């Protein structure tokens, strides 16, 4: 049975990141890979490193425009657009999460509704 360290070592070795050559002396006499000694400080920093998200999050505002619509306020009134299978497939291809920014407490950007008001599209 493999422990956590053995699994990590195997993963690094199989992916070519960790090789026996990495432990050979380099030109200055120091090994290219230095093993860190376990300590409370190291454990704390590793936990901090593990808490960093593994993916970047980007916000994209996607509007659904029906045929014949040419005013921003008409487009903003389009609701339940995810009922369209084609539009939902398109939006889900952009990423995993679909968020209604008017209800999302973490949204820090401008509300497009306030910004564009009733402008006509050219």
Phi and psi restraints in degrees (range 20) as a CNS / XPLOR table:
assign (resid 1 and name C) (resid 2 and name N)
       (resid 2 and name CA) (resid 2 and name C) 1.0 -88.2 20.0 2
assign (resid 2 and name N) (resid 2 and name CA)
       (resid 2 and name C) (resid 3 and name N) 1.0 140.1 20.0 2
assign (resid 2 and name C) (resid 3 and name N)
       (resid 3 and name CA) (resid 3 and name C) 1.0 -87.5 20.0 2
assign (resid 3 and name N) (resid 3 and name CA)
       (resid 3 and name C) (resid 4 and name N) 1.0 177.8 20.0 2
assign (resid 3 and name C) (resid 4 and name N)
       (resid 4 and name CA) (resid 4 and name C) 1.0 -59.5 20.0 2
assign (resid 4 and name N) (resid 4 and name CA)
       (resid 4 and name C) (resid 5 and name N) 1.0 -42.7 20.0 2
assign (resid 4 and name C) (resid 5 and name N)
       (resid 5 and name CA) (resid 5 and name C) 1.0 -65.7 20.0 2
assign (resid 5 and name N) (resid 5 and name CA)
       (resid 5 and name C) (resid 6 and name N) 1.0 -42.8 20.0 2
assign (resid 5 and name C) (resid 6 and name N)
       (resid 6 and name CA) (resid 6 and name C) 1.0 -62.6 20.0 2
assign (resid 6 and name N) (resid 6 and name CA)
       (resid 6 and name C) (resid 7 and name N) 1.0 -39.5 20.0 2
assign (resid 6 and name C) (resid 7 and name N)
       (resid 7 and name CA) (resid 7 and name C) 1.0 -64.2 20.0 2
assign (resid 7 and name N) (resid 7 and name CA)
       (resid 7 and name C) (resid 8 and name N) 1.0 -42.7 20.0 2
assign (resid 7 and name C) (resid 8 and name N)
       (resid 8 and name CA) (resid 8 and name C) 1.0 -64.9 20.0 2
assign (resid 8 and name N) (resid 8 and name CA)
       (resid 8 and name C) (resid 9 and name N) 1.0 -43.4 20.0 2
assign (resid 8 and name C) (resid 9 and name N)
       (resid 9 and name CA) (resid 9 and name C) 1.0 -62.2 20.0 2
assign (resid 9 and name N) (resid 9 and name CA)
       (resid 9 and name C) (resid 10 and name N) 1.0 -43.6 20.0 2
assign (resid 9 and name C) (resid 10 and name N)
       (resid 10 and name CA) (resid 10 and name C) 1.0 -62.5 20.0 2
assign (resid 10 and name N) (resid 10 and name CA)
       (resid 10 and name C) (resid 11 and name N) 1.0 -44.2 20.0 2
assign (resid 10 and name C) (resid 11 and name N)
       (resid 11 and name CA) (resid 11 and name C) 1.0 -59.6 20.0 2
assign (resid 11 and name N) (resid 11 and name CA)
       (resid 11 and name C) (resid 12 and name N) 1.0 -49.0 20.0 2
assign (resid 11 and name C) (resid 12 and name N)
       (resid 12 and name CA) (resid 12 and name C) 1.0 -63.1 20.0 2
assign (resid 12 and name N) (resid 12 and name CA)
       (resid 12 and name C) (resid 13 and name N) 1.0 -39.1 20.0 2
assign (resid 12 and name C) (resid 13 and name N)
       (resid 13 and name CA) (resid 13 and name C) 1.0 -68.2 20.0 2
assign (resid 13 and name N) (resid 13 and name CA)
       (resid 13 and name C) (resid 14 and name N) 1.0 -45.3 20.0 2
assign (resid 13 and name C) (resid 14 and name N)
       (resid 14 and name CA) (resid 14 and name C) 1.0 -67.9 20.0 2
assign (resid 14 and name N) (resid 14 and name CA)
       (resid 14 and name C) (resid 15 and name N) 1.0 -28.0 20.0 2
assign (resid 14 and name C) (resid 15 and name N)
       (resid 15 and name CA) (resid 15 and name C) 1.0 -88.0 20.0 2
assign (resid 15 and name N) (resid 15 and name CA)
       (resid 15 and name C) (resid 16 and name N) 1.0 0.9 20.0 2
assign (resid 15 and name C) (resid 16 and name N)
       (resid 16 and name CA) (resid 16 and name C) 1.0 82.3 20.0 2
assign (resid 16 and name N) (resid 16 and name CA)
       (resid 16 and name C) (resid 17 and name N) 1.0 6.1 20.0 2
assign (resid 16 and name C) (resid 17 and name N)
       (resid 17 and name CA) (resid 17 and name C) 1.0 -80.7 20.0 2
assign (resid 17 and name N) (resid 17 and name CA)
       (resid 17 and name C) (resid 18 and name N) 1.0 -35.0 20.0 2
assign (resid 17 and name C) (resid 18 and name N)
       (resid 18 and name CA) (resid 18 and name C) 1.0 -115.5 20.0 2
assign (resid 18 and name N) (resid 18 and name CA)
       (resid 18 and name C) (resid 19 and name N) 1.0 115.5 20.0 2
assign (resid 18 and name C) (resid 19 and name N)
       (resid 19 and name CA) (resid 19 and name C) 1.0 -128.7 20.0 2
assign (resid 19 and name N) (resid 19 and name CA)
       (resid 19 and name C) (resid 20 and name N) 1.0 156.7 20.0 2
assign (resid 19 and name C) (resid 20 and name N)
       (resid 20 and name CA) (resid 20 and name C) 1.0 -58.3 20.0 2
assign (resid 20 and name N) (resid 20 and name CA)
       (resid 20 and name C) (resid 21 and name N) 1.0 -31.7 20.0 2
assign (resid 20 and name C) (resid 21 and name N)
       (resid 21 and name CA) (resid 21 and name C) 1.0 -62.0 20.0 2
assign (resid 21 and name N) (resid 21 and name CA)
       (resid 21 and name C) (resid 22 and name N) 1.0 -26.0 20.0 2
assign (resid 21 and name C) (resid 22 and name N)
       (resid 22 and name CA) (resid 22 and name C) 1.0 -64.1 20.0 2
assign (resid 22 and name N) (resid 22 and name CA)
       (resid 22 and name C) (resid 23 and name N) 1.0 -19.8 20.0 2
assign (resid 22 and name C) (resid 23 and name N)
       (resid 23 and name CA) (resid 23 and name C) 1.0 -96.7 20.0 2
assign (resid 23 and name N) (resid 23 and name CA)
       (resid 23 and name C) (resid 24 and name N) 1.0 -2.7 20.0 2
assign (resid 23 and name C) (resid 24 and name N)
       (resid 24 and name CA) (resid 24 and name C) 1.0 -70.9 20.0 2
assign (resid 24 and name N) (resid 24 and name CA)
       (resid 24 and name C) (resid 25 and name N) 1.0 155.4 20.0 2
assign (resid 24 and name C) (resid 25 and name N)
       (resid 25 and name CA) (resid 25 and name C) 1.0 -65.1 20.0 2
assign (resid 25 and name N) (resid 25 and name CA)
       (resid 25 and name C) (resid 26 and name N) 1.0 138.8 20.0 2
assign (resid 25 and name C) (resid 26 and name N)
       (resid 26 and name CA) (resid 26 and name C) 1.0 -88.5 20.0 2
assign (resid 26 and name N) (resid 26 and name CA)
       (resid 26 and name C) (resid 27 and name N) 1.0 -172.3 20.0 2
assign (resid 26 and name C) (resid 27 and name N)
       (resid 27 and name CA) (resid 27 and name C) 1.0 -63.3 20.0 2
assign (resid 27 and name N) (resid 27 and name CA)
       (resid 27 and name C) (resid 28 and name N) 1.0 -32.4 20.0 2
assign (resid 27 and name C) (resid 28 and name N)
       (resid 28 and name CA) (resid 28 and name C) 1.0 -92.1 20.0 2
assign (resid 28 and name N) (resid 28 and name CA)
       (resid 28 and name C) (resid 29 and name N) 1.0 9.2 20.0 2
assign (resid 28 and name C) (resid 29 and name N)
       (resid 29 and name CA) (resid 29 and name C) 1.0 87.9 20.0 2
assign (resid 29 and name N) (resid 29 and name CA)
       (resid 29 and name C) (resid 30 and name N) 1.0 -7.5 20.0 2
assign (resid 29 and name C) (resid 30 and name N)
       (resid 30 and name CA) (resid 30 and name C) 1.0 -97.5 20.0 2
assign (resid 30 and name N) (resid 30 and name CA)
       (resid 30 and name C) (resid 31 and name N) 1.0 139.8 20.0 2
assign (resid 30 and name C) (resid 31 and name N)
       (resid 31 and name CA) (resid 31 and name C) 1.0 -68.2 20.0 2
assign (resid 31 and name N) (resid 31 and name CA)
       (resid 31 and name C) (resid 32 and name N) 1.0 142.6 20.0 2
assign (resid 31 and name C) (resid 32 and name N)
       (resid 32 and name CA) (resid 32 and name C) 1.0 -62.1 20.0 2
assign (resid 32 and name N) (resid 32 and name CA)
       (resid 32 and name C) (resid 33 and name N) 1.0 -26.5 20.0 2
assign (resid 32 and name C) (resid 33 and name N)
       (resid 33 and name CA) (resid 33 and name C) 1.0 -112.7 20.0 2
assign (resid 33 and name N) (resid 33 and name CA)
       (resid 33 and name C) (resid 34 and name N) 1.0 125.3 20.0 2
assign (resid 33 and name C) (resid 34 and name N)
       (resid 34 and name CA) (resid 34 and name C) 1.0 -111.7 20.0 2
assign (resid 34 and name N) (resid 34 and name CA)
       (resid 34 and name C) (resid 35 and name N) 1.0 123.7 20.0 2
assign (resid 34 and name C) (resid 35 and name N)
       (resid 35 and name CA) (resid 35 and name C) 1.0 -79.2 20.0 2
assign (resid 35 and name N) (resid 35 and name CA)
       (resid 35 and name C) (resid 36 and name N) 1.0 129.8 20.0 2
assign (resid 35 and name C) (resid 36 and name N)
       (resid 36 and name CA) (resid 36 and name C) 1.0 -85.4 20.0 2
assign (resid 36 and name N) (resid 36 and name CA)
       (resid 36 and name C) (resid 37 and name N) 1.0 143.0 20.0 2
assign (resid 36 and name C) (resid 37 and name N)
       (resid 37 and name CA) (resid 37 and name C) 1.0 -81.7 20.0 2
assign (resid 37 and name N) (resid 37 and name CA)
       (resid 37 and name C) (resid 38 and name N) 1.0 137.7 20.0 2
assign (resid 37 and name C) (resid 38 and name N)
       (resid 38 and name CA) (resid 38 and name C) 1.0 -66.1 20.0 2
assign (resid 38 and name N) (resid 38 and name CA)
       (resid 38 and name C) (resid 39 and name N) 1.0 135.5 20.0 2
assign (resid 38 and name C) (resid 39 and name N)
       (resid 39 and name CA) (resid 39 and name C) 1.0 -156.6 20.0 2
assign (resid 39 and name N) (resid 39 and name CA)
       (resid 39 and name C) (resid 40 and name N) 1.0 162.6 20.0 2
assign (resid 39 and name C) (resid 40 and name N)
       (resid 40 and name CA) (resid 40 and name C) 1.0 -58.6 20.0 2
assign (resid 40 and name N) (resid 40 and name CA)
       (resid 40 and name C) (resid 41 and name N) 1.0 -37.6 20.0 2
assign (resid 40 and name C) (resid 41 and name N)
       (resid 41 and name CA) (resid 41 and name C) 1.0 -64.7 20.0 2
assign (resid 41 and name N) (resid 41 and name CA)
       (resid 41 and name C) (resid 42 and name N) 1.0 -42.2 20.0 2
assign (resid 41 and name C) (resid 42 and name N)
       (resid 42 and name CA) (resid 42 and name C) 1.0 -64.1 20.0 2
assign (resid 42 and name N) (resid 42 and name CA)
       (resid 42 and name C) (resid 43 and name N) 1.0 -44.1 20.0 2
assign (resid 42 and name C) (resid 43 and name N)
       (resid 43 and name CA) (resid 43 and name C) 1.0 -60.3 20.0 2
assign (resid 43 and name N) (resid 43 and name CA)
       (resid 43 and name C) (resid 44 and name N) 1.0 -41.1 20.0 2
assign (resid 43 and name C) (resid 44 and name N)
       (resid 44 and name CA) (resid 44 and name C) 1.0 -63.0 20.0 2
assign (resid 44 and name N) (resid 44 and name CA)
       (resid 44 and name C) (resid 45 and name N) 1.0 -46.3 20.0 2
assign (resid 44 and name C) (resid 45 and name N)
       (resid 45 and name CA) (resid 45 and name C) 1.0 -67.3 20.0 2
assign (resid 45 and name N) (resid 45 and name CA)
       (resid 45 and name C) (resid 46 and name N) 1.0 -34.6 20.0 2
assign (resid 45 and name C) (resid 46 and name N)
       (resid 46 and name CA) (resid 46 and name C) 1.0 -66.4 20.0 2
assign (resid 46 and name N) (resid 46 and name CA)
       (resid 46 and name C) (resid 47 and name N) 1.0 -39.2 20.0 2
assign (resid 46 and name C) (resid 47 and name N)
       (resid 47 and name CA) (resid 47 and name C) 1.0 -64.3 20.0 2
assign (resid 47 and name N) (resid 47 and name CA)
       (resid 47 and name C) (resid 48 and name N) 1.0 -39.4 20.0 2
assign (resid 47 and name C) (resid 48 and name N)
       (resid 48 and name CA) (resid 48 and name C) 1.0 -62.9 20.0 2
assign (resid 48 and name N) (resid 48 and name CA)
       (resid 48 and name C) (resid 49 and name N) 1.0 -42.1 20.0 2
assign (resid 48 and name C) (resid 49 and name N)
       (resid 49 and name CA) (resid 49 and name C) 1.0 -62.8 20.0 2
assign (resid 49 and name N) (resid 49 and name CA)
       (resid 49 and name C) (resid 50 and name N) 1.0 -41.5 20.0 2
assign (resid 49 and name C) (resid 50 and name N)
       (resid 50 and name CA) (resid 50 and name C) 1.0 -66.7 20.0 2
assign (resid 50 and name N) (resid 50 and name CA)
       (resid 50 and name C) (resid 51 and name N) 1.0 -22.1 20.0 2
assign (resid 50 and name C) (resid 51 and name N)
       (resid 51 and name CA) (resid 51 and name C) 1.0 -84.0 20.0 2
assign (resid 51 and name N) (resid 51 and name CA)
       (resid 51 and name C) (resid 52 and name N) 1.0 -8.2 20.0 2
assign (resid 51 and name C) (resid 52 and name N)
       (resid 52 and name CA) (resid 52 and name C) 1.0 -73.3 20.0 2
assign (resid 52 and name N) (resid 52 and name CA)
       (resid 52 and name C) (resid 53 and name N) 1.0 130.6 20.0 2
assign (resid 52 and name C) (resid 53 and name N)
       (resid 53 and name CA) (resid 53 and name C) 1.0 -58.1 20.0 2
assign (resid 53 and name N) (resid 53 and name CA)
       (resid 53 and name C) (resid 54 and name N) 1.0 145.4 20.0 2
assign (resid 53 and name C) (resid 54 and name N)
       (resid 54 and name CA) (resid 54 and name C) 1.0 -89.3 20.0 2
assign (resid 54 and name N) (resid 54 and name CA)
       (resid 54 and name C) (resid 55 and name N) 1.0 -3.1 20.0 2
assign (resid 54 and name C) (resid 55 and name N)
       (resid 55 and name CA) (resid 55 and name C) 1.0 -138.4 20.0 2
assign (resid 55 and name N) (resid 55 and name CA)
       (resid 55 and name C) (resid 56 and name N) 1.0 149.7 20.0 2
assign (resid 55 and name C) (resid 56 and name N)
       (resid 56 and name CA) (resid 56 and name C) 1.0 -80.7 20.0 2
assign (resid 56 and name N) (resid 56 and name CA)
       (resid 56 and name C) (resid 57 and name N) 1.0 147.2 20.0 2
assign (resid 56 and name C) (resid 57 and name N)
       (resid 57 and name CA) (resid 57 and name C) 1.0 -113.7 20.0 2
assign (resid 57 and name N) (resid 57 and name CA)
       (resid 57 and name C) (resid 58 and name N) 1.0 129.0 20.0 2
assign (resid 57 and name C) (resid 58 and name N)
       (resid 58 and name CA) (resid 58 and name C) 1.0 -125.9 20.0 2
assign (resid 58 and name N) (resid 58 and name CA)
       (resid 58 and name C) (resid 59 and name N) 1.0 146.4 20.0 2
assign (resid 58 and name C) (resid 59 and name N)
       (resid 59 and name CA) (resid 59 and name C) 1.0 -102.6 20.0 2
assign (resid 59 and name N) (resid 59 and name CA)
       (resid 59 and name C) (resid 60 and name N) 1.0 131.0 20.0 2
assign (resid 59 and name C) (resid 60 and name N)
       (resid 60 and name CA) (resid 60 and name C) 1.0 -128.7 20.0 2
assign (resid 60 and name N) (resid 60 and name CA)
       (resid 60 and name C) (resid 61 and name N) 1.0 125.6 20.0 2
assign (resid 60 and name C) (resid 61 and name N)
       (resid 61 and name CA) (resid 61 and name C) 1.0 -92.7 20.0 2
assign (resid 61 and name N) (resid 61 and name CA)
       (resid 61 and name C) (resid 62 and name N) 1.0 122.8 20.0 2
assign (resid 61 and name C) (resid 62 and name N)
       (resid 62 and name CA) (resid 62 and name C) 1.0 -116.9 20.0 2
assign (resid 62 and name N) (resid 62 and name CA)
       (resid 62 and name C) (resid 63 and name N) 1.0 124.5 20.0 2
assign (resid 62 and name C) (resid 63 and name N)
       (resid 63 and name CA) (resid 63 and name C) 1.0 -108.8 20.0 2
assign (resid 63 and name N) (resid 63 and name CA)
       (resid 63 and name C) (resid 64 and name N) 1.0 144.2 20.0 2
assign (resid 63 and name C) (resid 64 and name N)
       (resid 64 and name CA) (resid 64 and name C) 1.0 -103.2 20.0 2
assign (resid 64 and name N) (resid 64 and name CA)
       (resid 64 and name C) (resid 65 and name N) 1.0 120.1 20.0 2
assign (resid 64 and name C) (resid 65 and name N)
       (resid 65 and name CA) (resid 65 and name C) 1.0 -115.7 20.0 2
assign (resid 65 and name N) (resid 65 and name CA)
       (resid 65 and name C) (resid 66 and name N) 1.0 118.1 20.0 2
assign (resid 65 and name C) (resid 66 and name N)
       (resid 66 and name CA) (resid 66 and name C) 1.0 -81.3 20.0 2
assign (resid 66 and name N) (resid 66 and name CA)
       (resid 66 and name C) (resid 67 and name N) 1.0 156.5 20.0 2
assign (resid 66 and name C) (resid 67 and name N)
       (resid 67 and name CA) (resid 67 and name C) 1.0 -55.7 20.0 2
assign (resid 67 and name N) (resid 67 and name CA)
       (resid 67 and name C) (resid 68 and name N) 1.0 133.0 20.0 2
assign (resid 67 and name C) (resid 68 and name N)
       (resid 68 and name CA) (resid 68 and name C) 1.0 89.5 20.0 2
assign (resid 68 and name N) (resid 68 and name CA)
       (resid 68 and name C) (resid 69 and name N) 1.0 -9.3 20.0 2
assign (resid 68 and name C) (resid 69 and name N)
       (resid 69 and name CA) (resid 69 and name C) 1.0 -81.7 20.0 2
assign (resid 69 and name N) (resid 69 and name CA)
       (resid 69 and name C) (resid 70 and name N) 1.0 131.2 20.0 2
assign (resid 69 and name C) (resid 70 and name N)
       (resid 70 and name CA) (resid 70 and name C) 1.0 -136.5 20.0 2
assign (resid 70 and name N) (resid 70 and name CA)
       (resid 70 and name C) (resid 71 and name N) 1.0 7.2 20.0 2
assign (resid 70 and name C) (resid 71 and name N)
       (resid 71 and name CA) (resid 71 and name C) 1.0 -118.1 20.0 2
assign (resid 71 and name N) (resid 71 and name CA)
       (resid 71 and name C) (resid 72 and name N) 1.0 140.0 20.0 2
assign (resid 71 and name C) (resid 72 and name N)
       (resid 72 and name CA) (resid 72 and name C) 1.0 -56.6 20.0 2
assign (resid 72 and name N) (resid 72 and name CA)
       (resid 72 and name C) (resid 73 and name N) 1.0 -43.6 20.0 2
assign (resid 72 and name C) (resid 73 and name N)
       (resid 73 and name CA) (resid 73 and name C) 1.0 -65.6 20.0 2
assign (resid 73 and name N) (resid 73 and name CA)
       (resid 73 and name C) (resid 74 and name N) 1.0 -29.1 20.0 2
assign (resid 73 and name C) (resid 74 and name N)
       (resid 74 and name CA) (resid 74 and name C) 1.0 -65.9 20.0 2
assign (resid 74 and name N) (resid 74 and name CA)
       (resid 74 and name C) (resid 75 and name N) 1.0 -43.1 20.0 2
assign (resid 74 and name C) (resid 75 and name N)
       (resid 75 and name CA) (resid 75 and name C) 1.0 -66.0 20.0 2
assign (resid 75 and name N) (resid 75 and name CA)
       (resid 75 and name C) (resid 76 and name N) 1.0 -40.6 20.0 2
assign (resid 75 and name C) (resid 76 and name N)
       (resid 76 and name CA) (resid 76 and name C) 1.0 -66.6 20.0 2
assign (resid 76 and name N) (resid 76 and name CA)
       (resid 76 and name C) (resid 77 and name N) 1.0 -22.7 20.0 2
assign (resid 76 and name C) (resid 77 and name N)
       (resid 77 and name CA) (resid 77 and name C) 1.0 -79.5 20.0 2
assign (resid 77 and name N) (resid 77 and name CA)
       (resid 77 and name C) (resid 78 and name N) 1.0 -8.3 20.0 2
assign (resid 77 and name C) (resid 78 and name N)
       (resid 78 and name CA) (resid 78 and name C) 1.0 -65.7 20.0 2
assign (resid 78 and name N) (resid 78 and name CA)
       (resid 78 and name C) (resid 79 and name N) 1.0 114.5 20.0 2
assign (resid 78 and name C) (resid 79 and name N)
       (resid 79 and name CA) (resid 79 and name C) 1.0 -119.0 20.0 2
assign (resid 79 and name N) (resid 79 and name CA)
       (resid 79 and name C) (resid 80 and name N) 1.0 164.4 20.0 2
assign (resid 79 and name C) (resid 80 and name N)
       (resid 80 and name CA) (resid 80 and name C) 1.0 55.1 20.0 2
assign (resid 80 and name N) (resid 80 and name CA)
       (resid 80 and name C) (resid 81 and name N) 1.0 33.9 20.0 2
assign (resid 80 and name C) (resid 81 and name N)
       (resid 81 and name CA) (resid 81 and name C) 1.0 -69.1 20.0 2
assign (resid 81 and name N) (resid 81 and name CA)
       (resid 81 and name C) (resid 82 and name N) 1.0 -19.8 20.0 2
assign (resid 81 and name C) (resid 82 and name N)
       (resid 82 and name CA) (resid 82 and name C) 1.0 -73.8 20.0 2
assign (resid 82 and name N) (resid 82 and name CA)
       (resid 82 and name C) (resid 83 and name N) 1.0 -3.0 20.0 2
assign (resid 82 and name C) (resid 83 and name N)
       (resid 83 and name CA) (resid 83 and name C) 1.0 -73.0 20.0 2
assign (resid 83 and name N) (resid 83 and name CA)
       (resid 83 and name C) (resid 84 and name N) 1.0 -19.3 20.0 2
assign (resid 83 and name C) (resid 84 and name N)
       (resid 84 and name CA) (resid 84 and name C) 1.0 -77.2 20.0 2
assign (resid 84 and name N) (resid 84 and name CA)
       (resid 84 and name C) (resid 85 and name N) 1.0 115.1 20.0 2
assign (resid 84 and name C) (resid 85 and name N)
       (resid 85 and name CA) (resid 85 and name C) 1.0 -58.7 20.0 2
assign (resid 85 and name N) (resid 85 and name CA)
       (resid 85 and name C) (resid 86 and name N) 1.0 -39.4 20.0 2
assign (resid 85 and name C) (resid 86 and name N)
       (resid 86 and name CA) (resid 86 and name C) 1.0 -65.6 20.0 2
assign (resid 86 and name N) (resid 86 and name CA)
       (resid 86 and name C) (resid 87 and name N) 1.0 -43.3 20.0 2
assign (resid 86 and name C) (resid 87 and name N)
       (resid 87 and name CA) (resid 87 and name C) 1.0 -67.7 20.0 2
assign (resid 87 and name N) (resid 87 and name CA)
       (resid 87 and name C) (resid 88 and name N) 1.0 -41.6 20.0 2
assign (resid 87 and name C) (resid 88 and name N)
       (resid 88 and name CA) (resid 88 and name C) 1.0 -62.9 20.0 2
assign (resid 88 and name N) (resid 88 and name CA)
       (resid 88 and name C) (resid 89 and name N) 1.0 -41.9 20.0 2
assign (resid 88 and name C) (resid 89 and name N)
       (resid 89 and name CA) (resid 89 and name C) 1.0 -60.6 20.0 2
assign (resid 89 and name N) (resid 89 and name CA)
       (resid 89 and name C) (resid 90 and name N) 1.0 -43.1 20.0 2
assign (resid 89 and name C) (resid 90 and name N)
       (resid 90 and name CA) (resid 90 and name C) 1.0 -61.5 20.0 2
assign (resid 90 and name N) (resid 90 and name CA)
       (resid 90 and name C) (resid 91 and name N) 1.0 -48.4 20.0 2
assign (resid 90 and name C) (resid 91 and name N)
       (resid 91 and name CA) (resid 91 and name C) 1.0 -65.0 20.0 2
assign (resid 91 and name N) (resid 91 and name CA)
       (resid 91 and name C) (resid 92 and name N) 1.0 -42.5 20.0 2
assign (resid 91 and name C) (resid 92 and name N)
       (resid 92 and name CA) (resid 92 and name C) 1.0 -67.3 20.0 2
assign (resid 92 and name N) (resid 92 and name CA)
       (resid 92 and name C) (resid 93 and name N) 1.0 -24.0 20.0 2
assign (resid 92 and name C) (resid 93 and name N)
       (resid 93 and name CA) (resid 93 and name C) 1.0 -69.5 20.0 2
assign (resid 93 and name N) (resid 93 and name CA)
       (resid 93 and name C) (resid 94 and name N) 1.0 -21.1 20.0 2
assign (resid 93 and name C) (resid 94 and name N)
       (resid 94 and name CA) (resid 94 and name C) 1.0 -76.4 20.0 2
assign (resid 94 and name N) (resid 94 and name CA)
       (resid 94 and name C) (resid 95 and name N) 1.0 -28.0 20.0 2
assign (resid 94 and name C) (resid 95 and name N)
       (resid 95 and name CA) (resid 95 and name C) 1.0 172.6 20.0 2
assign (resid 95 and name N) (resid 95 and name CA)
       (resid 95 and name C) (resid 96 and name N) 1.0 176.1 20.0 2
assign (resid 95 and name C) (resid 96 and name N)
       (resid 96 and name CA) (resid 96 and name C) 1.0 -79.1 20.0 2
assign (resid 96 and name N) (resid 96 and name CA)
       (resid 96 and name C) (resid 97 and name N) 1.0 -29.9 20.0 2
assign (resid 96 and name C) (resid 97 and name N)
       (resid 97 and name CA) (resid 97 and name C) 1.0 -107.4 20.0 2
assign (resid 97 and name N) (resid 97 and name CA)
       (resid 97 and name C) (resid 98 and name N) 1.0 128.7 20.0 2
assign (resid 97 and name C) (resid 98 and name N)
       (resid 98 and name CA) (resid 98 and name C) 1.0 -111.1 20.0 2
assign (resid 98 and name N) (resid 98 and name CA)
       (resid 98 and name C) (resid 99 and name N) 1.0 120.9 20.0 2
assign (resid 98 and name C) (resid 99 and name N)
       (resid 99 and name CA) (resid 99 and name C) 1.0 -126.1 20.0 2
assign (resid 99 and name N) (resid 99 and name CA)
       (resid 99 and name C) (resid 100 and name N) 1.0 132.5 20.0 2
assign (resid 99 and name C) (resid 100 and name N)
       (resid 100 and name CA) (resid 100 and name C) 1.0 -82.1 20.0 2
assign (resid 100 and name N) (resid 100 and name CA)
       (resid 100 and name C) (resid 101 and name N) 1.0 107.9 20.0 2
assign (resid 100 and name C) (resid 101 and name N)
       (resid 101 and name CA) (resid 101 and name C) 1.0 -65.2 20.0 2
assign (resid 101 and name N) (resid 101 and name CA)
       (resid 101 and name C) (resid 102 and name N) 1.0 -22.5 20.0 2
assign (resid 101 and name C) (resid 102 and name N)
       (resid 102 and name CA) (resid 102 and name C) 1.0 -72.0 20.0 2
assign (resid 102 and name N) (resid 102 and name CA)
       (resid 102 and name C) (resid 103 and name N) 1.0 -18.5 20.0 2
assign (resid 102 and name C) (resid 103 and name N)
       (resid 103 and name CA) (resid 103 and name C) 1.0 -112.3 20.0 2
assign (resid 103 and name N) (resid 103 and name CA)
       (resid 103 and name C) (resid 104 and name N) 1.0 -5.6 20.0 2
assign (resid 103 and name C) (resid 104 and name N)
       (resid 104 and name CA) (resid 104 and name C) 1.0 -88.0 20.0 2
assign (resid 104 and name N) (resid 104 and name CA)
       (resid 104 and name C) (resid 105 and name N) 1.0 117.7 20.0 2
assign (resid 104 and name C) (resid 105 and name N)
       (resid 105 and name CA) (resid 105 and name C) 1.0 -69.4 20.0 2
assign (resid 105 and name N) (resid 105 and name CA)
       (resid 105 and name C) (resid 106 and name N) 1.0 -21.4 20.0 2
assign (resid 105 and name C) (resid 106 and name N)
       (resid 106 and name CA) (resid 106 and name C) 1.0 -86.9 20.0 2
assign (resid 106 and name N) (resid 106 and name CA)
       (resid 106 and name C) (resid 107 and name N) 1.0 -1.0 20.0 2
assign (resid 106 and name C) (resid 107 and name N)
       (resid 107 and name CA) (resid 107 and name C) 1.0 -70.3 20.0 2
assign (resid 107 and name N) (resid 107 and name CA)
       (resid 107 and name C) (resid 108 and name N) 1.0 125.9 20.0 2
assign (resid 107 and name C) (resid 108 and name N)
       (resid 108 and name CA) (resid 108 and name C) 1.0 -116.1 20.0 2
assign (resid 108 and name N) (resid 108 and name CA)
       (resid 108 and name C) (resid 109 and name N) 1.0 -1.5 20.0 2
assign (resid 108 and name C) (resid 109 and name N)
       (resid 109 and name CA) (resid 109 and name C) 1.0 -86.5 20.0 2
assign (resid 109 and name N) (resid 109 and name CA)
       (resid 109 and name C) (resid 110 and name N) 1.0 -179.4 20.0 2
assign (resid 109 and name C) (resid 110 and name N)
       (resid 110 and name CA) (resid 110 and name C) 1.0 -72.3 20.0 2
assign (resid 110 and name N) (resid 110 and name CA)
       (resid 110 and name C) (resid 111 and name N) 1.0 151.8 20.0 2
assign (resid 110 and name C) (resid 111 and name N)
       (resid 111 and name CA) (resid 111 and name C) 1.0 -83.8 20.0 2
assign (resid 111 and name N) (resid 111 and name CA)
       (resid 111 and name C) (resid 112 and name N) 1.0 116.4 20.0 2
assign (resid 111 and name C) (resid 112 and name N)
       (resid 112 and name CA) (resid 112 and name C) 1.0 -59.5 20.0 2
assign (resid 112 and name N) (resid 112 and name CA)
       (resid 112 and name C) (resid 113 and name N) 1.0 -28.4 20.0 2
assign (resid 112 and name C) (resid 113 and name N)
       (resid 113 and name CA) (resid 113 and name C) 1.0 -61.6 20.0 2
assign (resid 113 and name N) (resid 113 and name CA)
       (resid 113 and name C) (resid 114 and name N) 1.0 -42.3 20.0 2
assign (resid 113 and name C) (resid 114 and name N)
       (resid 114 and name CA) (resid 114 and name C) 1.0 -71.4 20.0 2
assign (resid 114 and name N) (resid 114 and name CA)
       (resid 114 and name C) (resid 115 and name N) 1.0 -33.3 20.0 2
assign (resid 114 and name C) (resid 115 and name N)
       (resid 115 and name CA) (resid 115 and name C) 1.0 -74.8 20.0 2
assign (resid 115 and name N) (resid 115 and name CA)
       (resid 115 and name C) (resid 116 and name N) 1.0 -38.5 20.0 2
assign (resid 115 and name C) (resid 116 and name N)
       (resid 116 and name CA) (resid 116 and name C) 1.0 -102.9 20.0 2
assign (resid 116 and name N) (resid 116 and name CA)
       (resid 116 and name C) (resid 117 and name N) 1.0 -17.9 20.0 2
assign (resid 116 and name C) (resid 117 and name N)
       (resid 117 and name CA) (resid 117 and name C) 1.0 48.1 20.0 2
assign (resid 117 and name N) (resid 117 and name CA)
       (resid 117 and name C) (resid 118 and name N) 1.0 -121.8 20.0 2
assign (resid 117 and name C) (resid 118 and name N)
       (resid 118 and name CA) (resid 118 and name C) 1.0 -116.2 20.0 2
assign (resid 118 and name N) (resid 118 and name CA)
       (resid 118 and name C) (resid 119 and name N) 1.0 43.1 20.0 2
assign (resid 118 and name C) (resid 119 and name N)
       (resid 119 and name CA) (resid 119 and name C) 1.0 -75.4 20.0 2
assign (resid 119 and name N) (resid 119 and name CA)
       (resid 119 and name C) (resid 120 and name N) 1.0 149.2 20.0 2
assign (resid 119 and name C) (resid 120 and name N)
       (resid 120 and name CA) (resid 120 and name C) 1.0 -91.1 20.0 2
assign (resid 120 and name N) (resid 120 and name CA)
       (resid 120 and name C) (resid 121 and name N) 1.0 137.2 20.0 2
assign (resid 120 and name C) (resid 121 and name N)
       (resid 121 and name CA) (resid 121 and name C) 1.0 -79.8 20.0 2
assign (resid 121 and name N) (resid 121 and name CA)
       (resid 121 and name C) (resid 122 and name N) 1.0 137.0 20.0 2
